[in-house]
Amino acid sequence: MVLLDLIRAAIKEDMPNGDITTESLALGPRHGRAKLLAKQDLILSGNVAFEQTVHSLDPGAKLKWHFEEGDKVLKMQILCTIQGDLIQLLKAERVGLNFLMHLSGISTFTNKFVTIVHPFGTKILDTRKTLPGYRDLEKRAVVHGGALNHRMNLSTAILVKDNHIAVLGGIEAAVKRIRAHTHLPIEVEARTLAEVKECVDLQVDRILLDNMNNDLLEKSVKIIPPGIATEASGNMTLERVQSVAQVGVHYISVGALTHSAPSADISLDFDWRTINEI
């Protein structure tokens, strides 16, 4: 979904018949300054979504960002200074903050995983467990947090999962059928040591070690040759991810990056006095 379409839908959702509180005050334009304030340490993401939300209601508003997406921001630092019609900013406030807080929450949460596994050379990946319509934004937030994107969608990479294997009657049959129709790299999900060995024999490009305990992960990594990439997935938490990285997998995919990240705490503070240019 195009970002502007998403913003328009969000504003329509929040104001299906206008902002009756603000409009009942019967005020004309009130030009002033506002600031975005970090209420916690965070990794910033969502600048573009916030800015375009503001401009959708006040095209003449001026925003001065003091940090770029992907930057680390400390508690009580000012993210952005805004000059414009504060009446319109009142209407844009919640939608804009929803974008900014949600996406900064993802990048901040992601960075915690990235920091833990960094000493082991393991890379953190996201998944397709994203809010419908928000995938581009959420996956960009993951990158701002220092991780990598897995496949963007079903059209961008081949991943043979358990249901594909079941419908074809086995890993070998599924891989051979795919190879008969494409030369794209193939990743295959494996849940047992026997399935790992089968993937190795088939010389697939990457093996997704799904829902394995650490002992089984270690045994799997030992029999996978250097030319095949390894990815661990399933039940990956901040408490567990270090021990998984120590096993020696190349990648760890974490669905929680996008489906369970807490929102970052950010406030929008208004100054209603008339001001000069920023």
Protein Blocks (a to p, Z undefined) as FASTA:
>chain_A
ZZklmmmmmmmmmmmnopfklmmnopacdddddddddfbdcddehklmmmmmmmmmmmmb
ccddfbdehiacdehiafbdcdddfklmmmmmmmmmmmmmmmmmmmmmmmmmmmmmmmno
pacdddfbdcehilmmmmmmmmmnopacddfblklbccddfklmmmnopaklmmmmmmmm
occdcddddfbfklmmmmmmnopabdcdehiafklmmmmmmmpcfklccddeejiafklm
mmmmmnopabdcdfklmmmpccddddddddfbdcddZZ
